[in-house]
Amino acid sequence: MEFSPRAAELTTLLESRISNFYTNFQVDEIGRVVSVGDGIARVYGLNEIQAGEMVEFASGVKGIALNLENENVGIVVFGSDTAIKEGDLVKRTGSIVDVPAGKAMLGRVVDALGVPIDGRGALSDHERRRVEVKAPGIIEWHNTHGNRSRHERLSQCIIEVWQSKENS
């Protein structure tokens, strides 16, 4: 049985399509709300979530995972929890909570997550920084601020005022 030219063209076309086939799918880890109240949602099913990771509820409200337990996760809800009900889906975002930072923030009014609420549009050209970072030690902080004598004078003034109040 001999292939006709049309069948050969079809075979070539199928082979090229199969070799160029690219699957791009995303797997999301989703949990369900077990209970919600007082700004805390208990969620079952987010087994791989990290502490401090941002989540999004089905209603669009966001939260941060803080209390990681074996059976469920305690999530602090950002905003009102009235739109969140038992059984609602919760999706991991895969990112630790961060906010916009830098000069683009000057003069802008934003909510706690850095979303502009001043009606001037989106933030332009900004960097993002994590919310929870380890603060530098006092020695590191002291050395990063060059005007040491000013800090020493301020400290001395505070001590003198405190001592004068204590002695009177």
N, C-alpha and C positions, 0 to 999 in steps of 0.2 A: 504494500500500500504506500503510495507516494504522496508526499505533502504537496498541496497546491501552493502557489505563491501567496495566496491570501492567508492560508494557514501558517505559513512560515513567517509572514509579517506579524500575524497575531502572536505567535510564539515569541518573537523578538520583542514585541511591545510588552508582553507580560513579563518576560525576563527583566527588561529594563525597569519596569514599574516595581517589581519585587525587590530588585537590588537597591533601588532608591527609596524603598519604603522605610519610613521613620516613624516610630511610635513615640509620641510625647504625651505622657499622662502623668497626673499628679495624684499621689496617694495622701489623703488627709486622715489624721487620727481624730476621731470624733467620739465624744462622750455624751452622756445624758444627765440632765439635772435631776438629782435625787430630792433635794430640798433647797429652799431659798428663803432667806429672811435676814433682816438687819444688815443688809449689804453684803452678806456672805452666801455663796452658793456652794452646795456640796455636789460634786460631779463624779459619776462613775464611768470608767472606761478610758480615761486618759492615762494609760500605764507608762508611757515614755516621756511624760511632760517634765520639764525642769522647773525648779523653784525660780520665781521671778519671770516666768514666761508669760507673754500676753496671750489671751484667748479671746474668741469672739462668740457671743451667743447668737442664736438664730434671729433674735430681734435686732441685732446690730450693735448691742451694748457690748463694751469690752470690759475685761477684767484681768487680774494678775493672779497667777497660781502661787500660793504661799504655803499652805499646809498640805504637804504630801504624805499621804498615809497609804497603807496596803490596799484597802478597798476603795477609797475615794480620795478626791482632792478638794481642799478648801480654796475657793477662789473669792477674792475681794472684788466686788463689782464696782466699776467706775461709773458712777451716776446712779440713777434710780433703778431699783430691782423690781419695780412693779410690772415691767414688761416681760419678766422672766418667770416662767411657770415650770412646775415639775414635768419632766419628760422632754423638755426642750433640748435641742441639740446644741452642743458646744464644740467649737473647732479650735484646735491648736493653730497658732500663727507661726510657730517655729522661731520667734524672735524674743529676746529678752527685752523688757520694757526700756525704751529709749525715747528721748524727746529732742526736738530741734534745738540747736545752739548756734551761737555766733552772731555776727553783726546784722544778719537778716532779721533777728528777733527784736532789735532796738526799735522802740516806738510802737510795737505791735501788741495787741491784746489777744491772748491765747487761753485756751482752757488747760486743765491739768496735764493733758497729753500733748500739748503743743499745737493743737489744731486752732487756726485763726478764727476768732469770733468777732472781729472788728469790722467785717464787711469790706475789707480791702483786698480780698482775694487770697490766693495761696501764697505761701512763703517762697521767696525766690533764692536760689543758690545758698542753701544752708547745710551745715553738717549736723549729724545726729550724735548724741552722747547718751550713754546708759544712765539710768536714774540712780541705781545703786552701785556705787564704786567705793573702794576703800579710800578713806581720807588720808592725805599724807601725814606723816608723823610731825610733831612740833618742830623737830630739828630741821626736817626737810622744808617745812612751811616757812620757818624763820629764815632759812637761807635763800628761799626763792623771792622774798620781798626785800629788796636792797636797802631800804631806809631803816636800818636797824636802830639808830639813835632815836628816831621818832617813836618807835614802838617802846623803847626803853623809857622815854620821857612820859609817854601815855601811861605805862604801867606804874611809874613812880607817882604820877598824879593820882591815880586811882588808889594806890596804897595810902598816900597822905590823906586823902579825903576820908577813906575808911577809918584810918587811925584817929583823925580829928573827931569824927562822929562817935567813935568808941570812947574817947577820953572825955567828951562833954556830958 
